[in-house]
């Protein structure tokens, strides 16, 4: 399993860096494809036998967010698009209701919120002038902290989290993920100190908050999978699961990193 996971992980990191650093358009297209794939995966496990009529609406919403981002749309229009799409989902559910179809409308509304609206935020932030700061914080904290939590949890974890959502997670692993955020903050400070006035302590605090929020994002994804009776969102990436399995933490940590940096006055 490890031999299969490592080459795939290296390839994913290389592809992500290439697309994100190549330019704003490749970055947007890469995230748009990931957003569509993750939204489709989530709909598929939540509604295995349901009609795609409702599932198409969250996909169209992600496409609309991509178009708005390409034309440098404002956050106001994201809010308009989101609420309009939510109202269309509920209206279709009411007009086309048949026995059992009401649940499909509610599932579509769920997918519109998670992951549709979160990927809309990522698409918007990917076109900002200083996009690299929140993305670097969110991705580094997700990769480094998740890896630390996994290694420590497997080797030395003895106290399970008191939740059936993710029975293999331990308090030791969560603590290791939080501790790993501190050197991650120093790494961010070293990378961006030429253009960002934040101190090393501020970077460490931002990474600590984002790592904790990212772990909650991982639990949120586990909740969806447990509710659907699925181990992974898909097998698109082999032993790594699906696209949604790789973005579950980052969908929480990247927007929060943007908010923290915005509050600090550097965005």
C-alpha atoms as one frame of an Amber mdcrd trajectory, in Angstrom:
protein
   0.000   0.000   0.000   2.781   2.443   0.943   4.638   1.712  -2.304   1.522
   2.657  -4.243   0.696   5.728  -2.184   4.102   7.434  -2.379   4.401   7.715
  -6.216   0.796   8.886  -6.489   1.350  11.479  -3.746   4.515  12.778  -5.439
   2.696  13.016  -8.761  -0.232  14.899  -7.201   2.058  17.392  -5.472   4.032
  17.955  -8.686   0.855  18.456 -10.747  -0.618  20.829  -8.160   2.528  22.952
  -8.024   2.841  23.036 -11.815  -0.750  24.132 -12.398  -0.874  26.615  -9.520
   2.454  28.324 -10.257   2.083  28.292 -14.055  -0.335  31.203 -14.044  -3.825
  32.347 -13.037  -5.651  30.572 -15.880  -4.018  27.110 -15.395  -4.527  27.539
 -11.649  -8.207  28.340 -12.125  -8.769  25.462 -14.568  -7.005  22.994 -12.270
  -9.075  24.014  -9.248 -12.237  24.100 -11.364 -11.702  20.499 -12.487 -10.972
  19.463  -8.900 -14.109  21.271  -7.722 -16.304  19.584 -10.318 -14.805  16.175
  -9.510 -15.212  16.642  -5.745 -18.794  17.876  -6.129 -19.640  14.941  -8.377
 -18.050  12.476  -5.949 -19.997  13.892  -3.017 -23.287  13.745  -4.898 -22.540
  10.205  -6.054 -22.070   8.776  -2.558 -24.978  10.716  -1.061 -27.433   9.771
  -3.798 -26.323   6.507  -5.367 -29.682   5.826  -7.010 -31.064   9.320  -7.304
 -31.556  11.385 -10.466 -28.711  13.644 -11.624 -31.224  16.437 -12.248 -30.573
  17.794  -8.794 -26.901  16.853  -8.763 -26.281  18.946 -11.878 -27.166  22.163
 -10.027 -24.168  22.110  -7.648 -21.948  21.326 -10.651 -23.379  24.301 -12.539
 -22.803  26.461  -9.476 -19.108  25.504  -9.394 -18.869  26.298 -13.114 -20.506
  29.676 -12.486 -17.982  30.398  -9.727 -15.186  29.534 -12.131 -16.566  31.935
 -14.745 -16.951  34.710 -12.157 -13.397  34.127 -10.968 -12.028  34.284 -14.521
 -13.648  37.673 -14.990 -12.507  38.774 -11.512 -16.003  38.837 -10.072 -16.689
  40.314  -6.664 -17.686  38.291  -3.572 -21.168  39.856  -3.776 -21.886  37.948
  -6.973 -20.788  34.701  -5.365 -23.386  35.274  -2.668 -26.015  36.034  -5.329
 -25.116  32.904  -7.325 -25.122  30.737  -4.208 -28.522  31.857  -2.912 -30.033
  31.689  -6.404 -28.775  28.121  -6.856 -30.078  27.135  -3.405 -33.511  28.553
  -4.226 -33.571  26.728  -7.576 -32.767  23.428  -5.836 -35.631  23.878  -3.395
 -38.011  25.118  -6.099 -37.273  22.093  -8.306 -37.747  19.855  -5.302 -41.181
  21.373  -4.715 -42.320  21.425  -8.370 -40.997  17.979  -9.336 -41.795  16.248
  -6.057 -42.544  12.571  -6.237 -42.476  10.072  -3.435 -38.876   9.992  -2.253
 -37.633  12.879  -4.417 -37.744  15.375  -1.579 -34.677  13.708  -0.113 -32.848
  14.190  -3.416 -33.516  17.933  -3.291 -32.153  18.092   0.253 -29.063  16.140
  -0.798 -28.520  18.533  -3.702 -28.792  21.451  -1.291 -26.232  19.767   0.951
 -23.780  19.309  -1.925 -24.328  22.931  -2.953 -23.142  24.023   0.485 -20.491
  21.315   0.884 -18.379  21.237  -1.195 -19.890  23.572  -3.835 -19.717  26.884
  -1.974 -16.315  26.085  -0.456 -14.792  25.381  -3.858 -16.365  28.630  -5.048
 -14.296  30.406  -2.388 -11.130  28.614  -3.503 -11.742  29.606  -7.120 -12.229
  33.228  -6.123  -9.121  33.348  -3.942  -7.004  31.676  -6.618  -7.311  34.814
  -8.771  -6.292  37.305  -6.098  -3.010  39.152  -6.412  -1.670  37.597  -3.208
  -3.309  34.213  -3.663  -0.141  32.335  -2.754  -0.172  33.281   0.928  -3.502
  31.683   1.969  -3.002  28.742  -0.386   0.491  28.038   0.947  -0.695  28.225
   4.560  -3.736  26.044   3.888  -1.923  23.416   1.840   1.199  23.221   3.984
  -0.767  22.923   7.204  -3.008  20.272   5.629  -0.118  18.208   4.243   2.321
  18.547   7.142  -0.170  18.424   9.998  -2.171  15.550   8.519   1.033  13.583
   7.977   2.207  14.240  11.543  -1.196  13.287  12.945  -1.252  10.077  10.880
   2.262   8.965  11.814   2.003   9.750  15.530  -1.542   8.398  15.742  -0.543
   5.064  14.231   2.683   4.677  16.189   1.808   6.053  19.616  -1.909   6.848
  19.614  -3.722   5.227  22.543  -6.611   7.549  23.360  -9.317   7.522  20.700
 -11.358  10.589  19.895 -14.794  10.273  21.457 -16.581  10.153  18.107 -17.681
   7.231  15.911 -17.266   9.469  12.841 -13.542   8.720  12.623 -12.767   5.831
  15.010  -9.075   5.609  14.066  -8.224   9.188  15.068  -6.501   9.691  18.406
  -5.877  12.632  20.709  -2.146  12.039  20.347  -2.420  12.361  16.573  -4.487
  15.558  16.815  -1.959  17.054  19.231   0.909  16.103  16.907  -0.885  17.828
  14.027  -1.258  20.996  16.106   2.402  20.925  17.179   3.482  20.444  13.553
   1.764  23.747  12.751   4.482  25.665  14.619   7.405  24.750  12.321   4.978
  25.133   9.399   4.486  28.741  10.495   8.246  29.285  10.577   8.476  27.832
   7.075   5.801  30.266   5.837   7.633  33.165   7.482  10.880  32.141   5.767
   9.136  31.872   2.391   7.202  35.156   2.507   9.115  37.453   4.857  10.252
  39.570   1.890   6.688  40.526   0.989   4.645  39.949   4.133   5.229  41.957
   7.321   3.912  39.289   9.706   6.259  38.166  12.462   7.268  34.509  12.947
   4.942  34.347  15.974   2.013  35.604  13.905   2.701  33.043  11.165   2.848
  30.254  13.748  -0.454  31.385  15.260  -2.142  31.496  11.842  -0.868  28.002
  10.994  -1.936  26.669  14.396  -5.490  27.969  13.953  -5.664  26.713  10.359
  -4.319  23.265  11.245  -6.957  22.834  13.950  -9.688  24.003  11.575  -8.344
  21.697   8.872  -8.646  18.711  11.210 -12.283  19.666  11.780 -12.683  19.705
   8.000 -11.337  16.168   7.889 -13.908  15.126  10.496 -16.661  16.852   8.497
 -15.713  14.809   5.432 -15.682  11.648   7.549 -19.189  12.514   8.739 -20.447
  12.673   5.138 -18.763   9.376   4.267 -20.104   7.595   7.346 -23.609   8.888
   6.639 -23.328   7.465   3.105 -21.702   4.207   4.246 -18.582   4.847   2.151
 -14.899   4.526   3.032 -13.724   7.069   0.423 -15.489   9.530  -1.853 -14.216
   7.570  -4.868 -11.250   5.470  -6.022 -10.088   8.000  -8.625  -6.688   8.348
  -6.926  -6.317   4.694  -5.969  -5.263   4.235  -2.320  -5.640   7.978  -1.726
  -9.387   7.835  -2.410 -10.981  10.599  -4.453 -10.384  14.281  -5.129 -12.669
  15.208  -2.243 -10.562  13.079   0.112  -7.528  15.251  -0.710  -9.332  18.592
  -0.403 -11.399  17.972   2.749  -8.899  19.685   5.071  -7.822  22.396   2.613
 -11.416  23.503   1.964 -11.495  24.547   5.611  -7.910  25.709   6.157  -7.389
  27.858   3.015 -10.462  30.141   3.476  -9.612  30.518   7.167  -6.013  31.403
   6.282  -7.347  34.099   3.939  -9.595  35.425   6.711  -6.737  35.495   9.239
  -4.438  37.291   6.810  -7.244  39.699   5.904  -7.787  40.511   9.590  -4.004
  41.014   9.940  -4.228  43.586   7.124  -1.900  41.862   4.662  -4.510  40.741
   2.112
